[in-house]
Amino acid sequence: MKENKKLKKFGSLLVATSLLTGVLAGCGAGDSSSSGGSSSSGGSSGGGSSNGDTIKIGANLELSGNVASYGSSIGLGAELAVKEINDKGGIDGKKIELIKVDNKSENSEATAAAIKLITQDKVVAMLAPATSGNTVATVQIANDKKVPIVTGSGTAPNITVNEDGSVNEYAFRTCFIDPFQGIVAANFATNELQAKNVAIFADNASDYAKGLAKSFKETITKNGGKVVKEEAYVAKDADFRTQLTNIKGAKPDFIFIPGYYEEVGLIVKQAREMGIDVPLMGADGWDSPTLVELAGKKALNNTYITNHYSAEDPDQKIQDFVKAFKAANKDKAPDAFNALGYDSIYYIADAIERAGSTDGEAIKNALAKTENLSLVTGTFSVDEQHNPIKTATVLEFQDGKQVFNSKVNP
């Protein structure tokens, strides 16, 4: 899903390695923790082989900063999965040690965290960051060091596939990609809400939002709808009334707002205050309790999101997960990021077990060959571009609560 607002690519390990001094100075005990023990030390070479009694998996997550809600939620889900696997004997008798590092919701910090986890902690695989931009900042390092990364919510296509069509060998994800969410949202608007004249209000500095807007626009147009107004905002903006006035003047019967909860919450609040009462829809970037705090429960009525799962889905596997998560987290119902973090650990663990090895290349090959793996967010197989083929869920907000609406097959 997600990304920081400024996308940065690192073309070679040389560039990334230049940050190593800052990593070792800035990512000490205060930034790293382990769910199964203390962080390990190591030399300056690549990933580890886990020759001892543990298998080290890194977690490069947004635990502070502007999208800390995402990374923290993925971390909680991952911790539950690690505990369950370890309680059942681990992987081939070895326990998983989860080593978490805070990337502070910044691209450069995500790069630094990846270097630390690989060169110092000697992890054999990593949970990549929650946001697309932060994940992209770690891809070259993963490829060069041959340590697989799996993002639970980085939905931008260029995480796994480059502009020239080449696949990033060591990058994977458990979430669907941005274009799929845009297609689902457009089809839902057309088929379920009978939308004809729509507006798009997107973060123009975000590849995540721009990718969603593009696929939504293409699909809604193909469906016979008309985009009557397009407006843009910039991350950290707080007053959206000028753009909303322009949108209101175009008289849309539906507004698509791809973006993140920090801005979206204020957009929804201000839109409703201005008398804009048409259906509003976004994607998984809306999925945070903070959205409700910012927008208000009433303002969120008649709004929808595409997401990866619903805690209200009656599927037994989902309900077992919900029960276990609540028991471990003071009766808190798990959100989609909790579920994706949980699934990402099981995806990696399954690959390590099938590979029969903690060698990075062997794990990478097993991840790529995954078929019909049953996880909480759906049973999925991995396509040739390292994306999962799985279902999407549409959720509706009712008095501040996400309510299961429907499931959409790929």
N, C-alpha and C positions, 0 to 999 in steps of 0.2 A: 504494500500500500504505500507506502508513504515516503515522503522525502523532506529534507530540509529545503529552505527556500532558495538556496543558492547551490546549484549543482556544480560539482567539481570532478573532473576526471584526472586520474594520475596515470600518465602514459607509461611509466616504467617503475620498476622496483627502486631504481636509483633515486628517483624523486621521493618516493615514499620513505626510503631508508634515511633520507636526510632529516626526517622528523624523529628518528630513533632516540636521539639525545633527549629531546623534549618528552618523549614517552616515558623513558626510564625515570626522568625527574618528576614528571607530573602525574604518573599513574601508579602511585604507591599504594599503601594499605588503605588509604582513604577512598580510593577509586575502585578497589578490587575486593571481591568477596567470593567465598566458595560455599556451595550448599552442602558439600560433602567433606570439607576439610579446608586447610589453608592453601593459598596459592603456592605452586611449586616454583622453584628457581631452575634456571637452565642456562645454556650457552647462547650463542648468537645465531645458530643455524636455524633451519626450518622447523616444521611441525614435529611432534613427538611420536614415539612408538608405543607408549604405555606398556613398558616392560614389567612394571610392578603389579600391584594388586588393583590398580585403578585405571580407568580409561578417562582421559581428560578431554572434556568438551568445553569450548569457550562460549561465552555469551557477551557479545559486543552490543550493548543496549543503551537506549536513551533513558537513563535513570534520573537525570536532572535536565533542566533546560526547557525549551518551549513545547516539546512534545514528549515530556517525561511520562505522561499517562500511558502512551503506547508501549514504550520500552519496559516500564515497570509491570504492566499487565502481562506482556509476553514472558517476562522473567518469572512471575508467579506461576504461570501455567507450566513453564519449563521445570521449575522446581518440583511441582507435583508429579510430573512425569518421571523425573529422575528418582524421586522417592519410591514411586510405585515399581519401577524397574529394579531398583536396588533391593527393595523388600522381597522381590521375587527371585533374587539371586544374581542380579546384574546381567551382564552380557558375557556368556561363556565363563561364568564364575567371577568376573571382574566387576567391581562396582564403578559406577559413573561418578566422576568428580566434576561438578559444574563450576566453572570459574567465570564470574561476572565482572565486567569492566564497564564503567560509566563513560559513554562517549559524549555526554553533555549536550546531546542534540546538535552536534556540530560535525561537519564533514571532516575537518582536519583532526578532530579528536577521535572520530571513528577510524581514520587511518592509523593514528597512533595506537589506538586500542588493539587493532588487528595485528600490528607489528609486535606489541607486547605479548599478546596471547600466543602468537606463533613462536617468536624467538625466545621469550623468557619463560612462559608457562608451558610451552611444548604441547599444546592441544593438538588433537588429531582431526578435529572438525570444529566448526564454529556456527553458533546461531548468529547470523548477520543482523545488522541493525533493523529497526522497525520501519525506518523511512527509506524511500527509494534513493534519495540523494546520498544519504550516509552509507547505504549498501554499495552503491556504485563506487564510492571512494575506497572500498575494500576489495573490489573484484580483482584488480590487477595483482594485488598482493597475494590473494588466494591462488590465482593462476600460476604466478611465478614460484610460490613456495609449495604448490601442490597440496594445499590444505582445503578441503571442501567447505563451502559456506552455504547455509540454508537460511534464507530470510522468511520469516513468518508472515510479513505484511508488506514487503517491498514489491509493489505491483507494477512498476515501470518496466516496459518490455526490454529496455537496454541493459537491465541487470544481467540477463542471461544471453541476449543476442545483440551483437554490435550492428552499427549502421550498414556495414558491408555484408551482413547476413551470417557472419561467423558466430559460432556459439562459444560462450565463455565456459570452458570445460569444467571448472570447479565451482560454478555458481548455480544454485538451485533455489526453489521456493516452494512453500506449501500453500500459498494463496493464488488465486487467479490473477490475471493481469488487467491493467487499466482498461484496454479496449473492450474487454468482455463486460466489465461493469457498466461502461457507457452504453453498450448495446442492450444490456438487460434493462437499464433505466429507461431508454428510449422506447423499447417494446412495451414496458409496463405502462409508461405514460400514454402510449397509443392504444393499447389493447384493454387496459383496465380503467384508465381515467379518461379515455376518449379525448385526449389533448390534441388540439389542431394548431393553435398558434402559441408557440413557446418562446421563452426568453432564456438566455444563458448568462450567468453571472459567475465568472471564474477568476481565480488568482492567476494573474498573468506572469508571475515570476516562478511558478511551480510547474515542473514537468508533469507531475501527478495530475494536477488540475487541467492542464492543457491537453494531456492525452485523453482524459475522460471527456472533456468538452468536444474534442475532435470526433471521437467515435460516436458520442451522443448525437451530434449535429448530423453526421453522415447517415446514421440509422433513422433518426426522426424524419429527415428529408426523404429517405427511401420509403418510409412508411406513409408518405403523403402529407406530413406535417410541414409547417412553415416556421422558421426562426424569425420572429418579428423584431427582436432586439438582442444584441450582445453587448455586455458591459464587462469591465474588468476592475479588479482591485489589487492592492499590493499587500503582502503580508505585513502585519503589525498595524495596519490601518484600524481606526476605531469608529470613524464616522462614514457611513455608506449611503447617506441620505441623497446625495446628488445622483449617484448611479441608480438608486432605487426609484427616484423620481422619474428618471428617463425610462426605466423599465415599466413603471406603472403607466406612463403615458402611451406606451405601445399596446396596452391592454392584452397581455398574454393570458392564457388560461392555465398556464403551468410554467414554473420556473425551475431550471436545473442549476444547482449551485455546487459544483465540485470544488472541494477545498477542505481545510482543516477546522476542527472544532473551535479553535480560539477566535477566528474571524467569523465563522459561520454562525456561532451562537449570537453574536452581535447583529449580524445581517438579518437573521430570522426575527430577532427582537424588534429591530428598527422597521423591518418590512411590515410586521403586524401593526406596529404603532402608527404606520402611515396608511393603514387601511388596505394593505395588500393581503387578500385572504385566499388567493388561489393555492392549489397544492404546490409544495416545494419539495425538491428531492435532491439527494446527494448520494455519496458513496461511503465507503468504510472510514474515510477521514473524519466523518461526523461522530464516529463511535467513541464517545468519552462521556463519563458522568458530568464533566465540566460543561459540556454543551447545554445540558438542562439548567445548570446554574446560571449560565450566561444568557440564555434565551428566555427561560421561564417555561414552566410546564404548559400553560395555556397556549403560548405562542407556537409551540411545537406541534399542536394538533394539526392534522391534515398535512403532515410532512412524512417523507419516506426515505429510506436508504437501502442500497444494495449492501449486503454483507456476507460474511462467510458461514455463519451459522446462527441459530437462535437457541437460547437456553430453554425455550418453550416447545421446541420440536419434540414430539413424543417418541422419537427413535430411542430404543433402549440404550444404545451405546452412549448417546448424548445425555440421557437422564442419569446414567451411572457416573459419567464425568461430572455432571452438575452436582450430584450428591457428594462425590469425593472432594470436589473443589470447595463446596460450602463447608464441609467438615474441617477442612484445613485453613479456611479463611473467614472465620467468624460469621458463617452463614451468608456470606456475600455471593450473589449469583455471578457466575463467570461470564465475562463479555467475550466478544469475538477474538480479541487479542490474547486473552487467557487461553482460549481454545487453540489458537494458532501456535502459541508458544509450546503448549502441551503436545500438539501434533508434530511439531518440528523435531522435538526430542525423540519421539517414537519413530519418526521417519529416519533420522540419523541412526538410532539404535538398531532398527531393522536392517539398514544397509550394512552396518558394521558386522552384525551377526551373519548376514548372508555372505558377506565378503570373507568371513573367517579370518579377518586381518584388521589391524589398525593402520595399515599403510594408506596414505592419502589417495593414491591412484586406485587402489582396490576399493576403497570406500566410494570414491567418485563414480567408478564404473557400476557399483551396486545401486547407488542413488539413481543413476540414469536408467537402469533397467527395472525400476520399480513398477509393478503391475498389480492392480486391484488391491492396494493396501487399504485396509479399513481403518479410518481415523474418525475423530469426532466431527471434523468439518467436512466429512464426506469420504467415500471410497474413491481413490484416485489412482490413475496411472500417469507416468511421466512421458511427455511427448518429446520429439527430437530436439526441441528448443529448451528443454529442461523446465517446462511449465506443466503443472498438474492439470489433468482433465477431470473436472469435478463440477458439482452443482453450485449455484449461487442462491442466496436467500434474500427475499425482500421483507423488510421490517417496517412497521408503521408506528409512529409515536402517538400514544394515547395518554394524555395527562402526564407527560414526562416519562412514560414507560415504553420501552421497545416491545412491540407485540408482533408475533410471527404472522406474516401475511401470506407468503407463498414461497415455493421452491422452484427454481428455474434450472432445467438441465442444459448442459452445454450443447 
